[in-house]
Structures are given as structure tokens and as C-alpha cells.
Amino acid sequence: MKRTGVGWLTWELTESSSWLGIVAFADLLPMMIFLILSGAIADRIGLMRIVKLSQILSGLIAMVFAGLIFTDLITIEAVVVLSLCFGAAEALSQPARLAAVHSLVPREDLSSAIALGSAAFNASRIVGPAIAGGLILWIGTGWVIALCAAVFFGFYLILRTIQFTESNQQKKLSLDLFVDIWRGIQYVHGHASIRFIMILMVAVSLFIRPVIELMPGVSGQVFEAGPAGLSLLLGAIGAGALVTSLWLARRGEMAGLTQLLTLSILGGGLALMLAMAFGKLWIAVLFFMVVGSFMLAGNVSAQSLIQNTVDPGMRARVLSLFIIFAHGMPAIGAVIMGWIASSAGLQITIGCGALLMVLVWLWARPRAGEMAILLERADPS
């Protein structure tokens, strides 16, 4: 809901695909800067403490955002600054959230648990834009952001009820933290299988994932469908992802996830090309469901394989790098695509980016078998 509201507010203020890219970059840039640091902090001082702090900060930022909208003091510059603040608060907790899953469920249920978490997330991706679109049409963007503030504070109260045992290896914060960060980077670089996953996540982040941040422009410029079309397109991505996440939760095994990850590169690229090719909203909705399905399949497969392979003492740090590549780097992709689209148009720009994914698949396909042996072992130790 928050991103839908902020995205549409940006489009209303500027009607510029470049500004959409800049705001998306501001929201996701902190992940590029702070995530590896927050992963190392989480490994030291505790996972749940970090998540609770993030919720409080997000709620306070949303209150300020809504206040500026209600008082007509909002500007595009303020949107950028507050998006940076939102991104920093989210970056603080992302590695801790993912790492906590491993402590809450047995190893044999890990893939199912991650898929169910993705199902919940993608259910919100369907419901959230639909609610946000309705509220934008009915009472305006300010109430969307205000409702988000209430949700952030409500989730903090829910977290206080969860019984969670923190690691007994926690340490105080010190300059050694940066040594821990460097060790995490070395760990990823030294493991060919994890490095393989990270390369694929970078490709998705640069060539497919930015379409979500640019969707207000896609709805307004390509399909001339306004906020209702925005909700429909984002909901289609969420619906496809939700169905796939439920299937993966039922599937519940590591075997075959490397091939599924590789297939998602090809399938997502082709589906995105077709979604942008015809200029018809109803055709785009169908293909965006497929895009959402493949994006989710690739993300859950990658995360499950990393969780299955990584050393427990490195988990939050490695996952922080994963989030940087899978969820933070779309900020760079959105800026690049937004800048190119200001001249070439969103339809051509996004379609060409999707075409590049076929080349990535041609690189990954012959390597997938060897990587599967390393990533899908029942006992990685």
C-alpha cells in the first residue's frame, strides 16, 4: 500500500518516468548502503530487537509523510527524502527477518516456510494495491500513508507477543563489525554456488524487477488506465506470485530448485516482453500474472538454496547481500530504465530489458546442473 500510494503521488506531482525512477531509487538505495551493515548488526545484537526497532521507525516516518500530504506541504523533494528514510528503516530489519525463519522452523520445512512467507507477502501485494487504489480515488493518498503508519505500529505490537530465542553468540557492537562484514563478502565470493545465485539476482533486479517501481508510469503512459489500472497491474503480479508461493509451500523440498531458479530467468523475461508488446491492458494483466509467478519462483528458490547452504554464523550477513542484489539493486535498474524511458518510452525500454534476460538464461543454463549438486544437498556441512 505504501509503495502504491507513494508511486501514484509521484506520478501526480510530476507525470515523469524519470522521477518515478528517482523515487524508487531513493526508497531502495538504503538497502544498497546499509543492508550488509544491518546484517552484521543482527548477527551480533539479536534478530527480533532489530525488527521491532524498524517497525517503530517506519510508523513515525509514515506519520510525518501523511502530515505533509494533509497540509498540502508535500513536494517531490520531500517525497524523495521520506522515501530514503523509509528505505533505511526497512533495510535495518530485512536480514533479521529472513534469518529468523531458520530459527523458527526445522530444516526439512525451510522451503515450505519461506514459500508460505512469500504467500503472505504476495497476498498483501494483491490486497494492498487494490485497497490503495480505492482509497486514492475515494479520499486521497494521505489516508493511504496514514493507514500504513497504523499497520506499522500494529505489527510492532504483534512482534511483542512472539516468543523467540536469540542466539547465545551475540556480541557488543565495535569496530570488529566491519571485519565481520568483510568476512561475509569473502564468504559469498568464495562459494561458487552462492555467487551463481547472486549473479542471477542482479540480472533480475536490473532487467525485470524495476517494472514494479515504474508501474505508475506504465499504467498512466502505456495503458492510460490511471490508479485503477495501477492497482490491477500490481494485483496481477501479486496474484501470480501468490499462486506460485502456495505451490512451492506444498512442494516443500530442495531438489529441483536450482533448475526452477534458472527457468524463472527465461520465463520471467519472455512474459514481461509479451506483457508490454500489445499495449492492451487486459493482455498485460494476464502476462503480468506470469511475470509475478516467475519472479516469486526465482526469489523463493534462491532464498531457500542459500538458507540450505550457508554457514549459520554467516546467515544474516549472506542474506543481507542477497537482499541487496535481489531487492535493493532494482533501485539502480529503475533509475536507468526511467532515464532511458524518458526518451524511448516505457514500452520499448522495459521490453528490451526483458529481452536481455534470455541472454542471461543462455549463460546460466549449462551451469545449473553443477550448481544444483552444491546447493541442494540434504546436509551441506
C-alpha positions as CSV (number, residue, x, y, z in Angstrom):
1,M,0.0,0.0,0.0
2,K,2.8,2.4,0.9
3,R,4.6,2.0,-2.3
4,T,1.4,2.2,-4.4
5,G,0.5,5.4,-2.7
6,V,3.9,7.0,-2.9
7,G,4.3,5.9,-6.6
8,W,1.0,7.4,-7.6
9,L,1.7,10.6,-5.6
10,T,5.0,10.9,-7.5
11,W,3.2,10.4,-10.9
12,E,0.5,13.0,-9.9
13,L,3.2,15.6,-8.9
14,T,5.4,15.1,-11.9
15,E,4.0,12.8,-14.6
16,S,7.6,11.8,-15.2
17,S,9.1,8.3,-15.6
18,S,12.4,9.8,-14.6
19,W,11.0,10.9,-11.2
20,L,9.4,7.5,-10.7
21,G,12.8,6.0,-11.1
22,I,14.4,8.6,-8.7
23,V,11.8,8.0,-6.0
24,A,12.2,4.2,-6.4
25,F,16.0,4.7,-6.2
26,A,15.6,6.7,-3.0
27,D,13.4,4.0,-1.4
28,L,15.8,1.2,-2.3
29,L,19.1,3.0,-2.1
30,P,19.5,2.4,1.6
31,M,19.4,-1.3,1.0
32,M,22.5,-0.9,-1.1
33,I,24.3,1.0,1.6
34,F,23.0,-0.2,4.9
35,L,21.9,-3.9,4.4
36,I,25.3,-5.5,4.8
37,L,25.8,-3.4,7.9
38,S,22.4,-4.3,9.3
39,G,23.1,-8.0,8.7
40,A,26.3,-7.9,10.7
41,I,24.5,-5.9,13.5
42,A,21.7,-8.5,13.6
43,D,24.2,-11.3,13.9
44,R,25.6,-9.5,16.9
45,I,22.8,-8.0,19.0
46,G,19.8,-10.1,18.1
47,L,17.3,-10.5,15.3
48,M,14.0,-9.6,16.9
49,R,15.3,-6.4,18.5
50,I,16.2,-5.1,15.1
51,V,12.8,-5.9,13.6
52,K,10.9,-4.2,16.4
53,L,13.0,-1.0,16.1
54,S,12.4,-1.0,12.3
55,Q,8.6,-1.1,12.8
56,I,8.6,1.9,15.2
57,L,10.8,4.0,12.8
58,S,8.6,3.1,9.8
59,G,5.5,4.2,11.7
60,L,6.9,7.5,12.7
61,I,8.1,8.2,9.1
62,A,4.7,7.4,7.7
63,M,3.1,9.8,10.2
64,V,5.3,12.6,9.0
65,F,4.6,11.7,5.4
66,A,0.8,11.7,5.9
67,G,1.0,15.0,7.8
68,L,2.8,16.7,4.9
69,I,0.2,15.5,2.4
70,F,-2.8,16.5,4.6
71,T,-1.3,20.0,5.0
72,D,-0.5,20.4,1.3
73,L,3.2,20.9,2.1
74,I,4.3,17.8,0.1
75,T,6.8,18.3,-2.7
76,I,8.6,15.9,-4.9
77,E,11.8,16.7,-3.0
78,A,10.1,15.8,0.3
79,V,8.9,12.5,-1.3
80,V,12.4,11.6,-2.2
81,V,13.8,12.4,1.3
82,L,11.0,10.5,3.1
83,S,11.4,7.6,0.7
84,L,15.1,7.5,1.7
85,C,14.0,7.3,5.3
86,F,11.5,4.5,4.6
87,G,14.2,2.6,2.8
88,A,16.7,3.0,5.7
89,A,14.1,1.7,8.2
90,E,13.3,-1.3,6.0
91,A,17.0,-2.1,5.3
92,L,17.6,-2.2,9.1
93,S,15.3,-5.2,9.5
94,Q,15.3,-7.2,6.3
95,P,18.3,-9.5,7.0
96,A,17.0,-10.2,10.5
97,R,13.5,-11.1,9.2
98,L,14.9,-13.6,6.8
99,A,17.4,-15.1,9.2
100,A,14.8,-15.6,11.9
101,V,12.9,-18.1,9.7
102,H,15.7,-20.6,10.1
103,S,15.4,-20.4,13.9
104,L,11.6,-20.8,13.8
105,V,11.3,-23.9,11.7
106,P,13.2,-27.2,11.2
107,R,15.5,-27.5,8.2
108,E,13.2,-30.0,6.4
109,D,10.4,-27.4,6.5
110,L,12.5,-24.5,5.5
111,S,11.5,-24.3,1.8
112,S,7.8,-24.5,2.7
113,A,8.1,-21.9,5.4
114,I,9.9,-19.4,3.1
115,A,7.2,-20.1,0.4
116,L,4.4,-19.5,2.9
117,G,6.0,-16.3,4.0
118,S,6.1,-15.3,0.3
119,A,2.4,-16.3,0.0
120,A,1.5,-13.9,2.8
121,F,3.6,-11.1,1.3
122,N,2.1,-11.6,-2.2
123,A,-1.4,-11.8,-0.7
124,S,-0.7,-8.3,0.6
125,R,0.6,-7.4,-2.9
126,I,-2.9,-8.2,-4.2
127,V,-4.9,-6.7,-1.5
128,G,-2.6,-3.7,-0.8
129,P,-2.7,-2.1,-4.2
130,A,-6.4,-2.8,-4.5
131,I,-7.1,-1.0,-1.2
132,A,-4.6,1.8,-2.0
133,G,-6.2,2.4,-5.4
134,G,-9.7,2.6,-4.0
135,L,-8.6,4.9,-1.2
136,I,-6.7,7.1,-3.6
137,L,-9.8,7.5,-5.7
138,W,-12.1,7.9,-2.7
139,I,-10.2,10.0,-0.1
140,G,-6.7,10.6,-1.4
141,T,-3.1,9.4,-1.0
142,G,-2.7,10.9,2.5
143,W,-5.1,8.4,4.1
144,V,-3.2,5.5,2.4
145,I,0.0,6.6,4.1
146,A,-1.8,7.2,7.4
147,L,-3.2,3.7,7.3
148,C,0.3,2.4,6.7
149,A,1.5,4.1,9.9
150,A,-1.2,2.3,11.9
151,V,-0.2,-1.0,10.3
152,F,3.5,-0.5,11.2
153,F,2.7,0.2,14.9
154,G,0.2,-2.7,14.9
155,F,2.8,-5.1,13.6
156,Y,5.2,-3.9,16.4
157,L,2.6,-4.9,19.0
158,I,2.2,-8.3,17.3
159,L,6.0,-8.9,17.4
160,R,6.0,-8.3,21.2
161,T,3.8,-11.4,21.6
162,I,6.2,-13.7,19.7
163,Q,8.5,-15.9,21.8
164,F,11.9,-16.0,20.1
165,T,15.1,-17.4,21.4
166,E,18.1,-15.2,20.3
167,S,21.5,-16.8,19.5
168,N,23.8,-17.1,22.5
169,Q,26.7,-15.9,20.3
170,Q,25.6,-12.2,20.4
171,K,28.4,-9.7,20.8
172,K,28.6,-6.0,21.6
173,L,28.9,-3.5,18.7
174,S,32.5,-2.5,17.9
175,L,34.9,-1.8,15.1
176,D,35.1,-5.5,14.7
177,L,31.7,-5.2,13.0
178,F,33.4,-4.1,9.8
179,V,35.7,-7.2,9.9
180,D,32.5,-9.3,10.1
181,I,31.1,-7.5,7.1
182,W,34.3,-8.2,5.0
183,R,34.3,-11.8,6.1
184,G,30.7,-12.1,4.8
185,I,31.7,-10.7,1.4
186,Q,34.6,-13.0,1.2
187,Y,32.4,-16.0,2.1
188,V,30.0,-15.2,-0.7
189,H,32.8,-14.6,-3.2
190,G,34.5,-17.9,-2.2
191,H,31.4,-20.1,-2.8
192,A,30.7,-20.6,-6.5
193,S,27.2,-21.8,-5.9
194,I,26.1,-18.8,-3.8
195,R,27.9,-16.5,-6.2
196,F,25.9,-18.1,-9.1
197,I,22.7,-17.2,-7.3
198,M,23.8,-13.6,-6.7
199,I,24.6,-13.1,-10.3
200,L,21.1,-14.2,-11.4
201,M,19.5,-12.0,-8.8
202,V,21.4,-9.0,-10.1
203,A,20.1,-9.7,-13.6
204,V,16.5,-9.9,-12.4
205,S,16.9,-6.8,-10.4
206,L,18.3,-4.7,-13.3
207,F,16.0,-6.0,-16.1
208,I,12.7,-7.3,-14.7
209,R,12.1,-6.1,-11.1
210,P,12.2,-2.3,-11.9
211,V,8.8,-2.7,-13.7
212,I,7.1,-2.7,-10.3
213,E,8.6,0.7,-9.4
214,L,7.8,2.1,-12.8
215,M,4.3,0.7,-12.8
216,P,2.5,4.1,-12.2
217,G,4.1,5.3,-15.4
218,V,3.2,2.0,-17.2
219,S,-0.4,2.4,-16.1
220,G,-0.6,6.1,-17.0
221,Q,1.6,6.3,-20.1
222,V,1.3,2.9,-21.8
223,F,-2.2,1.9,-20.9
224,E,-3.8,5.2,-19.9
225,A,-5.5,3.4,-17.1
226,G,-4.9,5.7,-14.1
227,P,-4.8,4.5,-10.4
228,A,-7.4,1.8,-11.2
229,G,-5.1,0.3,-13.8
230,L,-2.2,0.6,-11.4
231,S,-4.0,-1.5,-8.8
232,L,-5.0,-4.0,-11.4
233,L,-1.5,-4.5,-12.8
234,L,0.2,-4.7,-9.4
235,G,-2.5,-7.0,-8.3
236,A,-1.9,-9.3,-11.3
237,I,1.8,-9.6,-10.3
238,G,0.8,-10.4,-6.8
239,A,-1.8,-12.9,-7.8
240,G,0.6,-14.9,-10.0
241,A,3.2,-14.8,-7.2
242,L,0.6,-15.9,-4.6
243,V,-0.4,-19.0,-6.6
244,T,3.2,-20.0,-7.1
245,S,4.1,-19.4,-3.5
246,L,1.3,-21.7,-2.4
247,W,2.5,-24.4,-4.8
248,L,6.1,-24.1,-3.6
249,A,4.9,-24.4,0.0
250,R,3.1,-27.6,-0.9
251,R,6.1,-28.8,-2.8
252,G,8.4,-28.4,0.2
253,E,11.7,-29.8,-1.0
254,M,15.1,-28.6,-2.1
255,A,15.5,-30.9,-5.1
256,G,14.9,-29.2,-8.4
257,L,15.0,-25.6,-7.0
258,T,18.2,-24.7,-9.0
259,Q,16.6,-25.7,-12.3
260,L,13.5,-23.7,-11.2
261,L,15.6,-20.7,-10.5
262,T,17.2,-20.9,-13.9
263,L,13.9,-21.4,-15.7
264,S,12.4,-18.3,-13.9
265,I,15.0,-16.2,-15.7
266,L,13.8,-17.2,-19.1
267,G,10.1,-17.4,-18.3
268,G,10.0,-14.0,-16.5
269,G,11.8,-12.3,-19.4
270,L,9.6,-13.7,-22.1
271,A,6.4,-13.0,-20.1
272,L,7.4,-9.4,-19.5
273,M,8.2,-8.9,-23.2
274,L,4.7,-10.1,-24.1
275,A,3.0,-8.0,-21.4
276,M,4.5,-4.9,-23.0
277,A,4.2,-5.9,-26.6
278,F,0.5,-5.4,-27.3
279,G,-0.5,-2.2,-25.5
280,K,-3.7,-3.7,-24.3
281,L,-4.5,-3.7,-20.5
282,W,-6.3,-7.0,-20.3
283,I,-3.5,-8.8,-22.2
284,A,-0.9,-7.2,-19.9
285,V,-2.8,-8.3,-16.8
286,L,-2.6,-11.9,-17.9
287,F,1.1,-11.8,-18.7
288,F,1.9,-9.8,-15.6
289,M,0.4,-12.7,-13.6
290,V,3.0,-14.9,-15.3
291,V,5.8,-12.4,-14.5
292,G,4.8,-12.4,-10.9
293,S,4.8,-16.2,-10.8
294,F,8.3,-16.5,-12.2
295,M,9.7,-13.7,-10.1
296,L,8.4,-15.4,-7.0
297,A,9.6,-18.8,-8.0
298,G,13.1,-17.4,-8.6
299,N,13.2,-15.4,-5.4
300,V,11.9,-18.3,-3.1
301,S,14.2,-20.8,-4.9
302,A,17.3,-18.6,-4.4
303,Q,16.5,-17.8,-0.8
304,S,15.8,-21.4,0.1
305,L,19.0,-22.6,-1.6
306,I,21.1,-20.0,0.3
307,Q,19.4,-20.9,3.6
308,N,20.1,-24.5,2.9
309,T,23.8,-24.0,2.1
310,V,25.1,-21.1,4.2
311,D,27.0,-21.5,7.5
312,P,24.8,-20.5,10.4
313,G,27.3,-17.9,11.7
314,M,27.2,-16.1,8.3
315,R,23.5,-16.4,7.7
316,A,22.3,-12.8,8.3
317,R,25.3,-11.3,6.5
318,V,24.9,-13.5,3.4
319,L,21.2,-12.9,3.4
320,S,21.8,-9.1,3.6
321,L,23.9,-9.4,0.4
322,F,21.1,-11.4,-1.2
323,I,18.6,-8.7,-0.3
324,I,20.9,-6.0,-1.7
325,F,21.1,-7.9,-5.0
326,A,17.5,-9.1,-5.1
327,H,15.6,-6.2,-3.6
328,G,18.0,-3.2,-3.4
329,M,19.5,-3.2,-6.8
330,P,16.1,-2.6,-8.6
331,A,16.7,1.0,-7.4
332,I,19.6,1.2,-9.9
333,G,17.5,-0.6,-12.6
334,A,14.6,1.8,-12.0
335,V,16.8,4.9,-12.4
336,I,18.4,3.6,-15.6
337,M,15.1,2.4,-17.1
338,G,13.3,5.6,-16.1
339,W,16.1,7.7,-17.7
340,I,16.0,5.7,-20.9
341,A,12.2,5.7,-21.0
342,S,12.1,9.5,-20.8
343,S,13.4,9.4,-24.4
344,A,12.5,5.9,-25.8
345,G,9.2,5.4,-23.8
346,L,8.4,2.8,-21.1
347,Q,7.1,0.2,-23.5
348,I,10.2,-0.2,-25.6
349,T,12.6,0.3,-22.6
350,I,11.0,-2.4,-20.4
351,G,10.6,-4.8,-23.4
352,C,14.3,-4.5,-24.3
353,G,15.3,-5.1,-20.7
354,A,13.2,-8.3,-20.7
355,L,14.9,-9.5,-23.9
356,L,18.3,-9.3,-22.2
357,M,17.1,-11.9,-19.7
358,V,17.2,-14.5,-22.5
359,L,21.0,-13.9,-22.8
360,V,21.3,-14.3,-19.0
361,W,19.5,-17.7,-19.2
362,L,21.8,-18.9,-22.0
363,W,24.7,-18.2,-19.6
364,A,23.1,-19.9,-16.6
365,R,21.5,-23.0,-18.2
366,P,24.8,-25.0,-18.7
367,R,25.9,-24.2,-15.2
368,A,22.7,-25.1,-13.4
369,G,23.4,-28.9,-13.1
370,E,26.8,-28.4,-11.3
371,M,25.3,-25.7,-9.0
372,A,22.4,-28.0,-8.1
373,I,24.8,-30.6,-6.7
374,L,26.3,-28.0,-4.4
375,L,23.1,-26.2,-3.4
376,E,20.6,-29.0,-2.9
377,R,22.5,-31.3,-0.6
378,A,20.5,-32.5,2.4
379,D,23.5,-32.0,4.7
380,P,25.5,-29.0,3.3
381,S,28.1,-29.4,6.1
